[in-house]
Amino acid sequence: MDHLLGDYENEKSYLGLMIVYPEQLKGGLNAKISSFS
């Protein structure tokens, strides 16, 4: 049961990151792409 709860907590925090950070991730990707070109 603890294992399931731990997986759920990890999933929830991962989803939170996906919601909170997409703009920062896009900015980072754009910076990487522009530095390659």
Backbone hydrogen bonds in HBPLUS format (Angstrom, degrees):
<---DONOR---> <-ACCEPTOR-->    atom                        ^
c    i                          cat <-CA-CA->   ^        H-A-AA   ^      H-
h    n   atom  resd res      DA  || num        DHA   H-A  angle D-A-AA Bond
n    s   type  num  typ     dist DA aas  dist angle  dist       angle   num
A0005-LEU N   A0001-MET O   2.97 MM   4  6.26 162.3  2.00 153.5 158.6     1
A0006-GLY N   A0002-ASP O   2.82 MM   4  6.04 155.5  1.88 148.9 155.8     2
A0007-ASP N   A0003-HIS O   2.95 MM   4  6.25 158.7  2.00 150.3 155.5     3
A0008-TYR N   A0004-LEU O   2.91 MM   4  6.17 155.1  1.97 148.3 155.7     4
A0009-GLU N   A0005-LEU O   2.89 MM   4  6.18 158.1  1.93 150.8 156.4     5
A0010-ASN N   A0006-GLY O   2.95 MM   4  6.20 161.1  1.99 151.7 156.6     6
A0011-GLU N   A0007-ASP O   2.88 MM   4  6.06 160.1  1.92 148.8 154.5     7
A0012-LYS N   A0008-TYR O   2.85 MM   4  6.05 159.3  1.90 150.8 156.6     8
A0013-SER N   A0009-GLU O   2.94 MM   4  6.17 164.3  1.97 152.8 156.3     9
A0014-TYR N   A0010-ASN O   2.88 MM   4  6.02 152.4  1.96 146.3 154.6    10
A0015-LEU N   A0011-GLU O   2.87 MM   4  6.13 159.8  1.91 150.4 155.7    11
A0016-GLY N   A0012-LYS O   2.90 MM   4  6.14 151.6  1.98 143.8 152.5    12
A0017-LEU N   A0013-SER O   2.92 MM   4  6.21 150.3  2.00 143.3 150.5    13
A0018-MET N   A0014-TYR O   2.94 MM   4  6.29 156.8  1.99 149.4 155.9    14
A0019-ILE N   A0015-LEU O   2.97 MM   4  6.24 143.1  2.11 145.1 155.0    15
A0020-VAL N   A0016-GLY O   2.84 MM   4  6.02 157.5  1.89 151.1 157.7    16
A0021-TYR N   A0017-LEU O   2.85 MM   4  5.62 167.9  1.87 153.3 156.2    17
A0025-LEU N   A0021-TYR O   2.87 MM   4  6.07 163.4  1.90 165.5 171.1    18
A0026-LYS N   A0022-PRO O   2.86 MM   4  6.03 159.6  1.90 147.6 153.0    19
A0027-GLY N   A0023-GLU O   2.90 MM   4  6.10 159.1  1.94 147.0 153.1    20
A0028-GLY N   A0024-GLN O   2.89 MM   4  6.12 155.5  1.95 147.2 153.7    21
A0029-LEU N   A0025-LEU O   2.88 MM   4  6.15 160.3  1.92 152.2 157.3    22
A0030-ASN N   A0026-LYS O   2.86 MM   4  6.04 165.6  1.88 154.2 158.3    23
A0031-ALA N   A0027-GLY O   2.97 MM   4  6.14 153.3  2.04 144.5 151.8    24
A0032-LYS N   A0028-GLY O   2.98 MM   4  6.24 157.2  2.03 147.7 153.7    25
A0033-ILE N   A0029-LEU O   2.86 MM   4  6.10 167.1  1.88 157.8 161.1    26
A0034-SER N   A0030-ASN O   2.90 MM   4  6.04 164.8  1.92 149.4 153.7    27
A0035-SER N   A0031-ALA O   2.99 MM   4  6.10 142.7  2.13 140.6 150.6    28
A0036-PHE N   A0032-LYS O   3.06 MM   4  6.35 136.1  2.26 142.9 154.3    29
A0036-PHE N   A0033-ILE O   3.13 MM   3  5.19 130.7  2.38  95.9 109.0    30
A0037-SER N   A0033-ILE O   3.16 MM   4  6.44 147.6  2.27 148.0 156.2    31
